[in-house]
Amino acid sequence: MKWMDPTAEQVMAWEEWVSSRPPVVRSICEKIDPWALYRMKSTDQIVTFYSCNENGTITVDILPEHNPWMIVGHRVFGIDPSDLQIRETTE
């Protein structure tokens, strides 16, 4: 499930940006769909991808619009990319 449908230009810009990154970042970003909603397996929270870090981790946003029990969103860094699973449904 996607939180937005990117335009062809946005997809092209993402691919160009990824190709110019250091190898560690590139290897992670090539596996990430930046427009997908993910479930963080360790917490069961719904997250969106925010950024890739050179230490092999990613940063995610945990937002109230995807986690109705929340009042304020959070940005969390240091997440292992393998902790994410693409969310297929809205339930």
TORKEPA-373597 format. One record per residue (C-alpha): residue number from 1; x, y, z negated; residue in three letters. Coordinates in Angstrom, 2 decimals. Each point is the difference from the previous one (the first is absolute). Layout:
# TORKEPA-373597
pos_c1_c2_c3_code
NUM_X_Y_Z_ALA
...
END
This chain:
# TORKEPA-373597
pos_c1_c2_c3_code
1_0.00_0.00_0.00_MET
2_1.32_3.43_0.88_LYS
3_-0.42_3.22_-1.93_TRP
4_0.31_1.84_3.35_MET
5_0.21_-0.84_3.67_ASP
6_3.16_1.56_1.42_PRO
7_0.16_1.60_3.40_THR
8_2.38_-1.32_2.64_ALA
9_2.23_3.01_-0.73_GLU
10_0.12_-0.82_-3.71_GLN
11_0.92_-3.62_0.72_VAL
12_2.73_1.10_2.41_MET
13_1.37_2.53_-2.51_ALA
14_0.07_-2.68_-2.72_TRP
15_1.86_-2.44_2.25_GLU
16_2.53_2.66_1.02_GLU
17_0.55_1.02_-3.62_TRP
18_0.44_-3.62_-1.13_VAL
19_2.54_-0.68_2.76_SER
20_2.14_2.89_-1.26_SER
21_0.13_-1.16_-3.65_ARG
22_2.82_-1.84_-1.81_PRO
23_-0.17_-3.81_0.36_PRO
24_-1.49_-0.64_-3.47_VAL
25_-2.81_2.50_0.52_VAL
26_-0.58_-1.11_3.59_ARG
27_-0.35_-3.67_-0.98_SER
28_-2.69_0.84_-2.57_ILE
29_-1.86_2.50_2.19_CYS
30_-0.15_-2.40_2.93_GLU
31_-2.12_-2.30_-2.21_LYS
32_-2.25_2.75_-1.42_ILE
33_-3.18_1.30_1.58_ASP
34_0.00_3.58_-1.33_PRO
35_-3.72_0.34_0.69_TRP
36_-1.11_-3.14_-1.83_ALA
37_-1.49_-0.35_-3.43_LEU
38_1.94_-2.43_-2.15_TYR
39_-0.78_-1.91_-3.18_ARG
40_2.89_0.05_-2.43_MET
41_0.07_-3.65_-1.08_LYS
42_1.53_0.68_-3.43_SER
43_-2.71_2.48_-1.07_THR
44_-2.91_-0.63_2.41_ASP
45_-0.08_3.73_0.80_GLN
46_-0.71_1.27_3.51_ILE
47_2.88_2.11_1.31_VAL
48_1.20_1.83_3.08_THR
49_3.58_0.10_1.23_PHE
50_1.78_3.30_-0.70_TYR
51_3.70_-0.53_0.70_SER
52_2.90_-2.41_0.33_CYS
53_3.08_0.28_-2.20_ASN
54_3.60_-0.86_0.82_GLU
55_0.16_-2.38_-2.97_ASN
56_-2.46_-2.34_1.76_GLY
57_-3.11_1.08_-1.91_THR
58_-3.01_2.02_1.08_ILE
59_-2.10_2.76_-1.50_THR
60_-3.79_-0.32_0.01_VAL
61_-2.97_2.20_-0.82_ASP
62_-2.72_-1.37_-2.27_ILE
63_-3.02_2.19_0.70_LEU
64_-3.46_0.32_-1.60_PRO
65_-1.78_-0.31_3.37_GLU
66_1.26_-3.61_0.20_HIS
67_-0.05_-0.74_-3.75_ASN
68_-3.30_1.39_-1.33_PRO
69_0.93_-0.51_-3.66_TRP
70_2.72_2.66_0.37_MET
71_-0.42_3.72_-0.60_ILE
72_3.41_1.18_1.22_VAL
73_2.23_-1.60_2.62_GLY
74_3.59_-1.08_-0.56_HIS
75_3.11_-0.36_2.13_ARG
76_2.13_-2.96_-1.06_VAL
77_3.55_-0.69_1.17_PHE
78_2.18_-3.07_-0.28_GLY
79_-2.60_-2.44_1.33_ILE
80_1.24_-3.24_1.56_ASP
81_-1.54_-0.17_3.52_PRO
82_-0.78_-3.69_-0.54_SER
83_-2.47_1.07_-2.74_ASP
84_-2.32_1.41_2.67_LEU
85_-2.70_-1.88_1.85_GLN
86_-2.04_1.62_2.78_ILE
87_-3.57_0.50_-1.17_ARG
88_-2.36_-1.57_2.49_GLU
89_-3.39_1.06_-1.45_THR
90_-1.60_2.86_-1.90_THR
91_-1.06_-2.21_-2.91_GLU
END
